[in-house]
Amino acid sequence: MKKFLDKNFILKTKTAQTLFHKYCKNQPIFDFHNHLPPQEIYEDKTLGNLANAWLDHDHYKWRAMRAFGVPENLITGHLNKDGSVKKEYSNDYERYFAFVKTLQSCIGNPLYHWSHLELQRYFGITEAVTEKNARDVWNRCNELLSKKEFTPRSLLEKMNVRELCTTDDPVDNLEYHQKLAKEWKNVKVRPSFRPDNVLSADSPIFKEYIKGLENLAQRKFKNIDDMIDFLGERIDFFKSCGCVVSDHSLENDFFAETTKKDADRIFKKAAGGSAISSEELCKYKTYVLAKLGELYAQKGLVMQIHIGALRDNNSILYETVGKNIGEDSLADFNYAAQIGGLLNEIYSRNQDARVILYNLNPKDNEALATMAANFRNCQFGPAWWFNDHKDGIEEQLRVYARTGVLGKYPGMLTDSRSFLSYPRHEYFRRILCNFVGNIVENGEFPSDEKLLGKIVEGICYKNSVEFFRIP
């Protein structure tokens, strides 16, 4: 029986072990999609105790605790509705211990692997955490967390993160990105342009959001193209702060035949505070997404498209705690023709466009992979969110390999709000090397170490740097 989480964890073959330890293990990280708060990176304060470091921002862990039956006050009860931590909440050991008890039952859940990789890589703790040793693990981790070496910047450097892209609204002033660019050279913290609020013309806040854009622009938008033109100005500002990527979350229909006249009418209707139909919303999104895709291609940004989240399903939790607390699921709408139509529109306007597609529902793997291969510099992206586990990553690699060119795979991202999440890149790299190793040792690909090493090095880091045109 193999030892738990030993140096060859997941690596079942000699080829896999050679590829990981010789070519992948020490590759730097370019994390092109995450939700880390740039202000916390800039302020660089210690993370607090292990409950803070592990639980304050990680909705994966919150979901597991909720499924285990942990009371909500030990999950998100310490949060204000805006996501900040309540000052009066103090019983953090109780929260931590509730997670430990949950984790002991998480056999087969990637959280078990992620959490123990975090204990090993950051804290040097190699034994599994249990109810019996929970207090000892707590004390040892807290002693380290109080040191300067465990601030956000130090943790990023420790994991060999070279560059990362946060998630930012077009109205953000990017104050902390600018400060970091001046004061910290070890890791490049780049903003991502995420205009979800621009696309949400059916939202109760849309009218006020457009007013906010107009205030920032210091002019009224007479029509939809005025708004698009100002978004182009904001993209230029984001680029000046290091932005190389945009991001979009598409959760319902997003492409239909439309005209500028129709889109403008719908924009004015929604911006005036009137309700719009689902058909009108789809036409509005079509026009705006195509225009934005054209702008991204002109200005050299990669366009990320995340499809298929069904958000905020628990209305009581949403009303009392807020968004992004682990109450989202997979949507199951069909959109192959729509993504084909959108991509054709974007690439017809500019063949230099670069797009990465992500699906949340695994049923869409083959559809997106084969669609991406229809366009040059369009990528089927890495396993995202609910697919980000051993089975999901392996299936993603299999689909990518059989429908495209695995040697161009764009690598891995964290999609996380936690500063302790970076061992997930190691987790992916082990799964990748095991996948390739199995193919080689089954006699399905030559055992050419130099070629194989070049392929896995590319997937771990170099491919994404090339695709995003990082200097």
C-alpha positions in Angstrom: 0.0 0.0 0.0 1.3 3.4 -1.0 1.9 6.0 1.7 -0.7 8.9 1.7 0.4 11.9 -0.3 4.0 10.8 -0.8 6.4 12.2 -3.3 4.8 10.1 -6.1 1.2 10.8 -5.2 -1.0 10.2 -8.3 2.2 9.3 -10.4 1.6 5.6 -11.1 4.4 5.1 -13.7 8.1 5.7 -14.0 7.4 8.0 -17.0 5.0 10.1 -15.0 7.4 10.3 -12.1 10.3 11.5 -14.3 8.1 14.0 -16.1 6.8 15.5 -12.9 10.0 15.7 -10.8 12.3 16.6 -13.7 10.2 18.9 -15.8 7.0 20.1 -14.0 7.6 20.4 -10.3 9.6 23.6 -10.4 7.9 25.3 -13.3 6.7 28.8 -12.4 2.9 29.6 -12.3 1.0 32.0 -14.5 -2.5 32.1 -12.9 -4.6 33.7 -15.6 -7.9 33.6 -13.7 -8.5 34.0 -9.9 -10.5 36.1 -7.5 -7.7 37.2 -5.1 -8.3 40.7 -3.7 -5.6 43.0 -4.9 -6.0 45.2 -1.8 -5.0 42.3 0.4 -2.0 41.6 -1.7 -0.9 45.2 -1.5 -1.5 45.6 2.3 0.3 42.3 2.8 -1.0 41.6 6.3 -0.7 38.2 8.0 -3.7 36.0 7.3 -4.7 35.5 11.0 -5.2 32.0 12.3 -5.7 28.8 10.4 -9.5 29.3 10.4 -9.0 32.6 8.7 -6.4 31.3 6.2 -8.4 28.2 5.4 -12.0 29.3 5.6 -12.6 33.0 5.3 -12.7 33.1 1.5 -13.0 29.4 0.3 -16.6 28.6 -0.8 -15.4 25.0 -1.8 -14.8 24.4 1.9 -18.1 26.1 2.9 -20.1 23.8 0.5 -18.5 20.7 2.1 -19.2 21.9 5.6 -22.8 22.7 4.7 -23.2 19.2 3.2 -21.8 17.7 6.4 -24.5 19.5 8.4 -22.3 22.2 10.0 -24.5 25.1 11.3 -24.3 28.2 9.1 -22.8 30.4 11.9 -19.7 28.2 11.7 -19.5 28.5 8.0 -20.5 32.0 6.9 -22.0 33.3 10.1 -18.8 35.3 10.7 -19.3 37.3 7.5 -21.0 40.6 6.8 -23.2 40.6 3.7 -20.5 42.3 1.7 -18.1 39.4 2.5 -16.0 41.2 5.1 -15.3 39.5 8.4 -17.3 40.5 11.5 -15.0 41.9 14.1 -16.9 40.4 17.0 -16.6 36.8 15.8 -13.9 35.2 17.8 -14.5 31.4 18.2 -12.3 30.5 15.2 -11.1 27.2 16.6 -14.7 26.0 16.6 -15.0 26.9 12.9 -11.7 25.2 12.2 -12.6 22.1 14.1 -15.9 21.8 12.3 -14.0 21.8 9.0 -11.6 19.1 10.3 -14.5 16.9 11.2 -16.0 17.5 7.8 -12.7 16.8 6.0 -12.3 13.4 7.6 -15.4 12.3 5.7 -14.4 13.8 2.4 -13.0 10.6 0.8 -12.9 11.1 -3.0 -13.4 14.9 -2.7 -10.6 17.0 -4.1 -10.8 19.1 -0.9 -9.1 16.3 1.0 -6.1 16.4 -1.4 -6.0 20.2 -1.7 -6.2 20.8 2.1 -3.4 18.3 2.8 -1.2 19.6 0.0 -1.7 23.0 1.6 -0.6 21.7 5.0 2.4 20.0 3.4 3.6 22.8 1.1 3.0 25.8 3.3 3.4 24.4 6.8 5.5 21.2 6.5 2.8 19.1 8.1 2.8 15.6 6.5 0.3 13.7 8.6 -3.4 13.7 7.9 -5.3 16.2 10.1 -7.9 14.5 12.3 -10.0 15.3 15.3 -7.2 13.8 17.5 -4.4 15.9 16.2 -6.5 19.0 15.3 -5.3 21.1 18.2 -1.6 20.3 17.5 -2.0 21.2 13.8 -3.8 24.4 14.8 -1.0 25.5 17.1 1.8 24.6 14.6 0.1 26.4 11.7 -0.8 29.5 13.8 2.7 29.9 15.0 3.9 30.0 11.4 1.0 32.2 10.2 2.1 34.9 12.6 5.4 35.3 10.8 6.3 37.7 8.0 7.0 34.7 5.7 3.2 33.9 5.7 1.8 37.2 4.4 0.0 37.1 1.0 3.0 38.2 -1.0 5.4 35.8 0.7 3.0 32.9 0.1 2.7 33.7 -3.6 6.5 33.9 -3.9 6.8 30.6 -2.0 4.6 28.9 -4.6 6.7 30.3 -7.5 3.8 32.4 -8.8 5.3 34.6 -11.6 2.1 36.4 -12.7 -1.6 36.4 -11.7 -4.8 38.0 -13.1 -7.4 39.2 -10.6 -11.1 39.8 -11.5 -12.1 43.4 -11.8 -15.2 45.5 -12.9 -14.8 48.1 -15.6 -15.5 50.9 -13.0 -12.7 49.8 -10.7 -10.0 52.4 -10.3 -7.3 49.7 -10.1 -5.6 51.7 -7.3 -3.9 48.6 -5.8 -2.7 47.2 -9.1 -1.0 50.5 -9.8 0.6 50.6 -6.3 1.7 47.0 -6.6 3.3 47.6 -10.0 5.4 50.4 -8.5 6.3 48.7 -5.2 6.5 45.0 -5.8 8.4 43.5 -8.7 8.5 39.8 -7.6 5.1 38.9 -8.9 3.1 40.7 -11.6 -0.5 41.3 -10.4 -2.6 42.0 -13.5 -6.3 43.1 -13.6 -8.9 41.3 -15.7 -11.6 43.2 -17.5 -14.9 41.6 -16.3 -18.0 43.5 -17.6 -20.7 41.2 -16.2 -22.7 44.2 -14.9 -22.7 45.7 -18.4 -24.3 42.5 -19.8 -26.9 42.1 -17.0 -29.5 44.4 -18.5 -32.2 42.5 -16.6 -30.7 43.3 -13.3 -32.4 45.6 -10.8 -29.1 47.5 -10.5 -28.6 48.0 -14.2 -30.0 51.5 -14.3 -27.7 52.7 -11.5 -24.7 50.8 -13.0 -25.1 52.6 -16.3 -25.4 55.9 -14.4 -22.2 55.1 -12.7 -20.5 54.4 -16.0 -21.8 57.8 -17.3 -20.5 59.6 -14.2 -17.1 58.0 -14.7 -17.2 58.9 -18.4 -18.4 62.4 -17.5 -20.9 62.3 -20.3 -24.3 60.8 -21.0 -24.6 57.8 -23.3 -27.0 58.8 -26.1 -27.0 55.3 -27.5 -25.5 51.8 -27.0 -22.4 52.6 -29.1 -21.6 55.5 -26.7 -21.4 53.0 -23.9 -19.3 50.6 -26.0 -16.9 53.4 -26.9 -16.4 54.2 -23.2 -15.8 50.6 -22.5 -13.1 50.8 -25.1 -11.5 53.6 -23.1 -11.7 51.5 -19.9 -10.0 48.6 -21.7 -7.2 51.0 -22.6 -6.9 52.1 -19.0 -6.9 48.4 -17.8 -4.2 47.7 -20.4 -2.1 50.5 -19.0 -2.2 48.7 -15.7 -1.1 45.4 -17.2 -4.4 43.8 -18.3 -4.1 41.0 -20.9 -7.4 39.3 -20.5 -11.2 39.9 -20.2 -13.7 37.6 -18.6 -17.4 36.9 -19.1 -19.8 34.7 -17.2 -22.7 33.5 -19.5 -25.5 31.8 -17.6 -28.4 31.8 -20.0 -29.0 32.5 -23.7 -26.5 34.9 -25.2 -26.7 34.8 -29.0 -29.6 35.6 -31.4 -30.0 37.4 -34.6 -30.2 41.2 -33.8 -29.5 44.6 -35.3 -27.9 47.7 -33.9 -31.4 49.4 -33.9 -32.8 46.6 -31.8 -29.9 46.5 -29.4 -30.0 50.3 -28.9 -33.7 50.2 -28.2 -33.3 47.5 -25.6 -30.3 49.3 -24.0 -32.3 52.5 -23.6 -35.3 50.6 -22.2 -33.2 48.8 -19.6 -31.1 51.8 -18.8 -34.3 53.7 -18.2 -35.4 51.2 -15.5 -37.9 49.3 -17.6 -38.1 45.5 -17.5 -37.0 43.6 -20.6 -37.9 40.1 -21.8 -35.5 37.2 -22.0 -35.5 37.5 -25.8 -34.6 41.1 -25.6 -31.8 40.3 -23.1 -30.4 37.8 -25.4 -30.3 40.2 -28.4 -28.7 42.9 -26.2 -26.0 40.4 -25.0 -25.3 39.4 -28.6 -24.6 42.9 -29.7 -22.5 43.8 -26.7 -20.5 40.6 -26.7 -19.7 40.8 -30.4 -18.6 44.5 -30.0 -16.5 43.7 -27.0 -14.9 40.7 -28.8 -14.0 43.0 -31.6 -12.4 45.5 -29.1 -10.4 42.8 -27.3 -9.0 41.6 -30.6 -8.0 45.1 -31.6 -6.4 45.9 -28.3 -4.7 42.5 -27.8 -6.7 41.1 -24.9 -7.7 37.4 -24.6 -11.4 36.9 -24.2 -12.4 34.3 -21.5 -15.9 33.0 -21.7 -17.2 30.9 -18.7 -20.5 29.2 -19.5 -23.0 27.3 -17.4 -23.2 28.5 -13.8 -26.7 28.4 -12.1 -26.1 30.9 -9.3 -27.7 31.9 -6.0 -30.0 28.9 -5.7 -30.6 29.2 -1.9 -32.6 32.4 -1.5 -32.4 32.5 2.3 -28.6 32.3 2.2 -28.4 34.8 -0.6 -30.6 37.3 1.3 -28.8 36.9 4.6 -25.2 36.4 3.6 -24.8 37.4 -0.1 -23.2 36.0 -3.3 -20.3 33.7 -3.8 -20.8 31.6 -0.7 -21.1 28.1 -2.2 -24.8 28.0 -3.3 -24.2 27.7 -7.0 -24.7 24.7 -9.3 -24.4 23.5 -12.9 -26.8 24.8 -15.5 -28.0 22.5 -18.2 -29.1 24.8 -21.1 -27.9 23.9 -24.6 -25.8 26.5 -26.4 -23.6 24.9 -29.0 -25.2 26.8 -31.9 -25.0 30.1 -29.8 -21.3 29.8 -29.0 -20.7 28.9 -32.7 -22.6 32.0 -33.8 -20.8 34.3 -31.3 -17.3 33.0 -32.2 -18.1 33.3 -35.9 -19.2 36.9 -35.4 -16.1 37.8 -33.4 -13.6 36.0 -35.7 -15.3 37.4 -38.8 -14.6 40.9 -37.6 -11.0 40.2 -36.6 -9.1 37.0 -37.3 -6.5 38.0 -34.6 -9.1 37.4 -31.8 -8.0 35.0 -29.0 -10.7 33.3 -26.9 -10.7 30.6 -24.2 -13.9 28.7 -23.5 -14.8 27.1 -20.2 -17.9 24.9 -19.5 -19.2 24.2 -16.0 -21.4 21.3 -17.1 -19.2 18.3 -18.2 -21.8 17.3 -20.7 -20.5 20.2 -22.8 -16.9 19.1 -23.0 -17.0 17.7 -26.5 -19.1 20.5 -27.9 -16.8 23.2 -26.7 -13.6 21.4 -27.5 -14.7 20.7 -31.1 -16.1 24.3 -31.4 -12.8 25.8 -30.2 -10.9 23.9 -32.9 -12.8 25.6 -35.6 -11.0 28.9 -35.0 -7.3 29.7 -34.8 -6.2 30.9 -31.4 -9.4 29.7 -29.8 -8.8 27.3 -26.8 -10.9 24.8 -24.9 -9.9 25.9 -21.4 -8.8 24.0 -18.3 -11.3 22.1 -16.1 -13.2 24.8 -14.2 -14.9 25.0 -10.8 -17.0 21.8 -10.4 -14.8 20.0 -12.9 -11.6 20.9 -11.0 -10.9 17.4 -9.6 -9.0 14.3 -10.6 -11.8 12.8 -12.7 -12.7 16.1 -14.3 -9.2 17.1 -15.1 -8.4 13.7 -16.6 -11.6 13.8 -18.7 -10.7 17.4 -19.8 -7.3 16.2 -20.9 -8.7 13.2 -22.8 -11.2 15.3 -24.6 -8.6 18.0 -25.5 -6.1 15.3 -26.6 -8.6 13.5 -28.9 -10.1 16.7 -30.5 -7.1 19.0 -30.6 -3.3 19.2 -30.0 -2.5 18.4 -26.4 0.9 20.0 -26.7 -0.8 23.4 -27.0 -3.0 23.0 -23.9 -3.2 26.3 -22.0 -2.5 25.0 -18.5 -4.1 25.5 -15.2 -5.7 28.3 -13.1 -6.9 28.5 -9.5 -10.2 30.4 -9.8 -9.9 30.9 -6.1 -10.3 33.6 -3.4 -7.8 31.9 -1.1 -4.1 32.6 -0.8 -3.5 29.0 0.2 -4.9 27.6 -3.1 -1.8 27.4 -5.2 -0.9 23.7 -4.5 -3.9 23.0 -6.9 -1.4 23.7 -9.7 0.8 20.9 -8.4 -2.3 18.7 -8.2 -3.0 19.4 -11.9 0.6 18.8 -12.9 0.6 15.4 -11.2 -2.6 14.4 -13.0 -1.2 15.7 -16.3 2.1 13.7 -15.9 0.2 10.6 -14.9 -2.1 11.0 -18.0 0.9 11.4 -20.3 2.8 8.6 -18.6 0.0 6.1 -19.0 -0.2 6.8 -22.7 3.5 6.4 -23.1 3.8 3.2 -21.1 0.8 1.7 -22.9 2.9 2.0 -26.1 0.6 4.7 -27.6 3.3 7.4 -27.9 7.1 7.1 -28.1 9.1 7.2 -24.9 11.1 10.3 -26.0 11.9 12.0 -22.7 13.1 15.3 -24.3 9.9 15.6 -26.4 7.7 14.7 -23.5 9.4 17.1 -21.2 9.0 19.9 -23.7 5.2 19.1 -23.9 4.5 19.1 -20.2 6.7 22.1 -19.6 4.6 24.0 -22.1 1.4 22.9 -20.6 2.5 23.9 -17.1 3.6 27.4 -17.9 5.0 28.3 -21.4 1.8 27.8 -23.4 -0.2 30.2 -21.4 2.5 32.8 -21.4 2.7 32.5 -25.2 -1.1 32.5 -25.7 -1.6 35.6 -23.5 1.4 37.3 -25.1 3.2 37.9 -21.9 6.7 39.5 -22.3 
